[in-house]
Amino acid sequence: MPRPAATGGSDWNKRWVLSNMPLSGKALRLARLSRPGDGRYLFVPLDHSVSDGPIASAAGFTQLVRDIADGGADAIVVHKGRARQVLPAALTHCALVVHLSASTVHAPDTDAKVLVGDVEDAVRVGADAVSVHVNIGSDTEATQLADLGTVAAACERWGMPLMAMIYPRGPRVDDPTRPELLAHVVGIAMDLGVDIVKTVLASPSERMAEVVASSPLPVVVAGGGGADQSLFDFATSALAAGCRGLAVGRRVFTSPDPRQAVRELSAIVHGRQVPPGPAASLEVAGAL
């Protein structure tokens, strides 16, 4: 059924999405992951504090979440413990994704990801989705694939959307941006029951269109790549190739103005500026 032209703004778009999907917990949560309801996504991962160390002071993290939400991000990505410390009012118009995988830069194998949470943990903290990291080509690929399958089964039981952060990464990967390899990677996510797949941008970027065409899943591009480009050029090239969104963490939280960085990215992803929400009037309350 073709989608009619939108005339009633984001609320109308969300009503259209919900009215054209079977009503379920997963459908409702998926709709919340796209703030304007257009099926496009701007995720801001903040799970780097486990892998790399603190990304902000305790009070600064509160301010960072507020700025990201007010800038127009569709969702933040954090671990379960950090999710308990986020002010609920900050997420009135911004969804919560709980990341279930972890490793640190101090590990003997930094490509090895292990599960540190489960879907029930995410349900308890009010998550709208969960994410799992898988490195295809790593020495522990088999275990990571098994973990993804286990989480996918739990997501079906709980009606929880699942995003796979799945990358070609490891000693058997010569070029992680090769389109044929990326098409294989996103295909794995589809076959194992994922709802949204996050991966790296192909090189050259226009060949990402081949990757997108190979997958019925929404493909979101990780913002860590493309560091040799401006954030604007990186985002526009990803969207021009047909990607359904961006997941930009480090280049947001290290920005001199994270709120403005998110606002500019949101305009690229959704084709318009997202008006500030209630988070704009929040006061930073206590140390997180």
C-alpha positions in Angstrom: 0.0 0.0 0.0 1.6 3.3 -1.0 2.0 5.9 1.7 0.0 9.1 1.1 1.7 12.4 1.3 2.0 13.6 5.0 0.1 16.7 5.8 -0.3 16.5 9.6 3.3 16.6 10.9 5.0 14.1 13.1 1.9 13.1 15.0 0.2 12.2 11.8 3.2 10.3 10.6 3.3 8.2 13.8 -0.4 7.5 13.5 0.2 6.3 9.9 3.0 4.0 10.9 1.0 2.5 13.7 -2.1 2.1 11.7 -0.2 0.2 9.0 1.6 -2.2 11.3 0.1 -5.1 13.3 -0.4 -3.7 16.8 2.1 -5.3 19.2 4.6 -4.3 21.8 7.3 -4.5 19.2 5.5 -2.3 16.8 4.8 0.3 19.4 8.5 0.4 20.5 9.7 0.5 16.9 7.5 3.5 16.2 9.1 5.3 19.2 12.6 4.8 17.7 11.8 7.2 14.9 10.9 10.5 16.6 9.1 12.1 13.7 7.6 8.8 12.6 9.2 8.7 9.2 11.0 5.4 9.6 14.4 7.1 9.8 16.8 7.0 12.7 19.4 9.1 14.5 20.9 7.1 17.3 23.6 8.5 19.7 25.6 5.7 21.3 27.0 6.5 24.7 28.2 3.0 25.6 31.8 4.0 25.1 32.3 4.4 28.8 32.6 0.6 29.2 34.9 0.1 26.2 37.1 3.2 26.5 36.5 4.9 29.9 34.4 7.9 31.0 33.1 10.2 28.3 32.0 12.9 30.7 31.9 13.8 34.3 28.9 12.5 36.3 27.1 15.8 36.1 28.4 16.3 32.6 26.7 13.1 31.4 23.4 14.4 32.6 23.9 17.6 30.6 25.0 15.5 27.6 21.9 13.4 27.6 19.8 16.6 27.9 21.6 18.2 25.0 21.3 15.1 22.8 17.5 14.7 23.5 16.9 18.5 23.0 18.9 18.4 19.8 16.5 16.0 18.2 18.1 12.5 18.6 15.7 9.6 18.1 17.4 7.5 20.8 20.4 7.2 23.0 22.3 3.9 23.5 23.6 3.1 27.0 24.3 0.1 29.2 21.7 -1.0 31.8 23.3 0.6 34.8 23.7 4.0 33.1 20.1 3.7 32.0 18.9 3.7 35.6 20.6 7.0 36.1 19.1 8.9 33.2 16.5 11.5 34.2 13.1 10.2 32.9 12.1 13.7 31.7 15.1 13.8 29.5 13.7 11.0 27.4 10.2 12.3 26.9 10.8 12.6 23.2 13.9 10.5 22.9 13.9 6.7 23.0 16.2 4.4 25.1 18.2 1.6 23.7 20.0 -0.7 26.1 23.3 -2.2 24.9 23.8 -5.8 25.9 27.4 -6.4 24.7 30.7 -5.2 26.1 34.5 -5.4 25.9 37.3 -3.0 26.9 40.4 -1.7 25.3 42.4 -3.5 28.0 41.3 -7.0 26.8 43.8 -9.4 25.1 41.3 -9.5 22.2 39.4 -6.3 21.8 37.2 -7.8 19.1 35.7 -10.3 21.5 32.3 -9.2 22.7 30.4 -10.8 25.6 26.9 -10.4 26.8 26.7 -8.3 30.0 22.9 -7.9 30.2 19.7 -9.5 28.9 16.3 -8.5 27.5 14.7 -8.7 30.9 17.2 -6.2 32.3 16.2 -3.8 29.4 12.5 -4.3 30.1 12.9 -3.4 33.7 14.6 -0.1 32.9 12.0 0.8 30.3 14.0 0.3 27.2 12.5 0.8 23.7 15.0 -1.5 22.1 18.2 -3.5 22.8 21.4 -3.8 20.8 24.0 -6.4 20.5 27.5 -6.1 19.0 28.9 -8.8 16.7 32.3 -8.8 15.0 32.3 -11.0 11.9 35.8 -12.4 11.2 36.9 -12.2 14.8 38.3 -15.2 16.7 35.2 -15.4 18.8 32.7 -14.9 15.9 30.9 -18.2 16.7 30.2 -17.2 20.3 29.0 -13.8 19.3 26.6 -15.2 16.7 25.2 -17.6 19.2 24.7 -14.7 21.6 22.9 -12.7 18.9 20.6 -15.7 18.3 19.8 -16.0 22.0 19.0 -12.4 22.3 16.8 -12.4 19.2 14.8 -15.2 20.6 14.3 -13.3 23.9 13.3 -10.2 21.9 10.6 -12.2 20.2 9.2 -13.3 23.6 9.2 -9.8 25.0 8.2 -7.9 21.9 11.5 -5.9 22.1 13.1 -4.5 18.9 16.7 -5.6 18.3 19.5 -3.7 16.7 22.6 -5.5 15.7 25.8 -3.5 15.7 27.5 -5.9 13.2 30.9 -5.2 11.7 33.5 -7.0 9.5 36.3 -6.9 12.1 39.1 -9.3 13.0 42.2 -11.0 11.7 40.5 -12.5 8.7 39.1 -9.2 7.5 41.3 -7.4 5.0 38.9 -4.5 4.0 36.0 -3.8 6.4 34.4 -1.4 3.9 34.2 -3.8 1.0 30.5 -3.7 -0.3 30.3 -7.4 -0.9 31.4 -8.1 2.7 29.1 -5.6 4.2 26.2 -7.1 2.2 27.0 -10.5 3.8 27.2 -8.9 7.3 23.8 -7.2 7.0 22.3 -10.4 5.6 23.5 -12.3 8.7 21.6 -9.8 10.8 18.4 -10.4 8.8 18.7 -14.1 9.0 19.2 -14.2 12.7 16.1 -12.1 13.5 17.3 -8.5 13.9 15.0 -5.5 13.3 17.6 -2.8 12.6 21.2 -3.3 11.5 24.1 -0.9 12.2 27.3 -1.3 10.2 30.1 0.8 8.6 29.9 2.8 5.5 31.1 1.2 2.3 34.0 2.6 0.4 33.5 4.3 -1.9 30.4 5.6 -0.1 28.1 5.5 -3.2 28.5 1.7 -3.2 26.7 1.5 0.1 23.6 1.6 -2.1 24.4 -2.0 -3.1 24.5 -3.0 0.6 21.2 -1.3 1.3 19.6 -3.0 -1.7 20.7 -6.4 -0.4 18.8 -6.0 2.9 15.2 -5.7 3.8 16.2 -4.3 7.1 16.7 -0.6 7.8 20.5 0.0 7.6 22.0 2.5 10.0 25.6 3.6 9.5 28.1 4.0 12.3 29.5 7.5 12.6 32.9 6.4 13.8 33.9 5.8 10.2 34.3 8.7 7.8 36.5 10.6 10.2 38.4 11.9 7.2 35.1 13.7 6.2 33.2 16.4 7.8 30.3 15.2 9.8 27.9 16.9 7.3 29.6 15.2 4.3 29.6 11.8 6.0 25.9 12.0 7.0 24.8 13.3 3.6 26.7 10.6 1.7 25.2 7.8 3.9 21.7 9.1 3.4 22.2 9.6 -0.3 23.2 5.9 -0.6 19.8 4.9 0.8 20.8 4.3 4.5 17.8 4.8 6.9 19.8 6.6 9.5 23.0 7.2 11.5 24.5 6.1 14.8 26.9 8.8 15.8 28.4 8.7 19.3 32.0 9.9 19.6 31.7 12.7 17.1 28.7 14.0 19.1 30.0 13.8 22.6 33.4 15.1 21.8 31.9 18.0 19.8 32.2 21.5 21.4 28.4 21.8 21.0 26.7 18.4 21.2 23.2 19.8 21.0 24.0 21.7 17.8 25.8 18.7 16.3 22.7 16.5 16.9 20.4 19.2 15.6 22.3 19.4 12.3 22.4 15.6 12.0 18.7 15.3 12.7 18.0 17.8 9.9 19.9 15.6 7.5 18.3 12.4 8.6 14.7 13.6 8.8 14.9 16.4 6.3 13.8 19.1 8.8 14.7 20.5 12.2 13.1 18.8 15.2 11.7 21.4 17.6 13.2 21.4 21.2 11.3 19.2 23.6 10.8 19.4 27.4 14.4 18.5 27.9 15.3 22.0 27.1 13.9 23.2 30.4 15.4 20.5 32.5 17.8 21.4 35.3 20.8 19.1 35.8 19.7 17.2 39.0 22.5 15.6 41.0 25.5 13.7 39.9 25.1 10.6 37.7 
